[in-house]
Amino acid sequence: MAKRHTLLPNSLETLFVRLEELVLANSGEDEFEEVFKLLIAKLWDETRGEKSFGSGSTPEERHSQLDAVLTEAAAGWPGILPEWRTRLTPQHLDTCLEVLAPLEVLNTGLEPLDALFEFLMNRSAKGAKGQYFTPRYVVDFCVQMLAPRKGERVVDPASGSGAFLWHSLNWLLENGELRKEDVRSYAEQCLWGFDFDGRAVRIAKAMMLIAGDGSTNVFRVNSLLKPGTTLFGPDTSGLNGGLDEDSVFTIEDVCRTKLRSRPEFDVLLTNPPFAGEIREREILESYRLSRGKRRVERDVLFLERCVELLRPGGRMAIVLPHNKFAGREYGDLRSWTRRHLRIAAVVGLGRNTFLPHTHQKANILFAEKRARAEMPDQGERIFFAVSEEDGKDAQGRLRLAEAGTGDDNHREGIPSWSSVAHDLGDIVREFNDFRVSEGIFE
Ligand SMILES: C[S@@+](CC[C@H](N)C(=O)[O-])C[C@H]1O[C@@H](n2cnc3c(N)ncnc32)[C@H](O)[C@@H]1O
């Protein structure tokens, strides 16, 4: 079996590999799509306490039964399934049902399910630029540094699988800021995700359905598009269920329709893609940092967009490549950033953090948006730290805390990101002392 790069429990990985060996490789169908449909059908069945999944006395009956469950799920959870018919033959489907029957998606818990989605996404993305999940201990670290509070509106404009959103929710639960019975209304009002990749959006919606107790505000838009643009966003193919799909192209459109306001978020957590350049003239002209230029790196525009989406006094954490903090050619970008943001901390991540996806070294910028007329004060101090234990080895395999590698130490059935060996917890503690003494992030 391939080297393990995630905390996907052996049982789920084995289950998937079995599905693939038995069916998917020979069915000619897209494995991500077919497995995703089966998981959603199972989830729908479980949340409704029914047992329609896999019922029926013949393969044909079970096949139409599954389509009926998928049709119900598509109506009950708009925007999660662009297609609600299985493409597997009744015989192929039967083999899948047999393998999946013992799996209880709701009881499996978020972590293993998240790991299964990452596993599926990595296989289907085939190295597509910037389409990887942020390591969950880095997500947790950002959440702890910003410490979202109940009632604050949290956004991720490059939300991928939505991890920054549901980790924020878990953090509030764990810290007693949120009661279990308030999870749904909190998620409904406060957690907002945007991404232009259809599969990522569907994964985020599925994770939010479970974490947010049925609520999800994850939309498929090109987050870099601004109102008034004549460029079209991605084909939403029914993914923005509940919105008028013909008039929703930007984050502003979503906020106008759903919140009756401009985007003004309290907390922003994001890991935009490091790779890629923007060359569309209309986009370049709509950003201060790219006006008059022929091309600009995508992460630079994401930084400007993030500042725009925050309310004054709002807090943000953004993962950016190291060159934006150190490269001589980015001096103007850094001055622009200091004018608009009170920088609270810069934390350097280890070289292996984003392996096996990218070798690029990254830092995280933690900052507060300045009020309109506020000027940088020369006396402002910034907290700097570098992570020396980054949780991965040079091949990108996780290193777990009890010595050895993720491969050796994986404990079947109880995988947990909290068992990864890293020093980010120490950095949070030191930052908290600094934060209090400086009076920032209050
Ligand atoms: C590194 S991934 C973020 C991963 C996410 N934090 C997670 O853990 O799943 C970057 C994401 O940005 C999205 N993205 C890139 N350009 C975008 C754009 N212009 N608008 C919206 N999303 C974009 C990609 O589809 C990808 O999901």
The ligand as an ORCA input file, in Angstrom:
! r2SCAN-3c Opt
* xyz 0 1
  C      -4.539     25.938     -0.505
  S      -6.196     25.758     -0.936
  C      -7.061     26.138      0.542
  C      -7.257     24.926      1.341
  C      -8.195     25.080      2.515
  N      -7.672     25.974      3.528
  C      -8.418     23.668      3.084
  O      -7.784     23.334      4.072
  O      -9.166     22.925      2.478
  C      -6.544     27.182     -1.889
  C      -7.980     27.245     -2.380
  O      -8.170     28.473     -3.073
  C      -9.108     28.264     -4.095
  N      -9.002     29.392     -5.049
  C      -7.948     29.736     -5.837
  N      -8.233     30.855     -6.543
  C      -9.498     31.215     -6.190
  C     -10.358     32.291     -6.581
  N      -9.956     33.195     -7.475
  N     -11.575     32.358     -6.026
  C     -11.982     31.434     -5.114
  N     -11.213     30.397     -4.719
  C      -9.986     30.297     -5.244
  C      -8.714     26.906     -4.645
  O      -9.779     26.304     -5.355
  C      -8.341     26.145     -3.370
  O      -9.443     25.429     -2.866
*
